[in-house]
């Protein structure tokens, strides 16, 4: 808990009302805040203040927030949570493809925001450990186990017999549990940079995966769809 209390959150937002709200909310939870109202100042302060998490509005007065995501991702993996009034699926997908860790649409709830921040901070604190588990061990959530050594997925100890491609999809999502992975990112990571942008192949595989791992495919417990954007693996908490 002490690590979370000391965490520094940078708020990049030009709306004074939202800044005041976020600042008060985060201070109540014990976070240290750094408030910036322009993109250029944000880029300068990110390198000097090294925040643990960034809350980013896309509609800044001097630049588009996506340019900040792209610039920051060129040199650091600091988690970026976009908080934006842009609700189009294409806007969400673009920000996530550029490297944002999460995307919340305005207006948003305090409980949801704090949960997303905790998830982002957990990822920064356990990235190396999770990578080792993903490569050499297992990932567990609920009754599901992904065994990376045997290339098998088990539900309540029973092999669900995924095809090789189905396992690759589940294994990739397991390595990034709790984070939205866009269709484009999944396709590129599994089938290479020249993979087709058509996500039909993913939808077909996912329908089969859900029939095998979900008690009720219409109400998934393990892999959730972010409509028009991508998929997210449930995270063990």
Helices and strands as residue ranges (DSSP letters): H 2-6, E 8-12, H 16-28, E 32-36, H 39-49, E 53-56, H 65-73, E 79-84, H 89-98, E 102-105, H 110-136, E 138-141, E 144-147, E 152-155, E 158-159, H 164-175, E 180-182, H 183-191, H 200-213, G 217-219, E 223-226, E 230-233
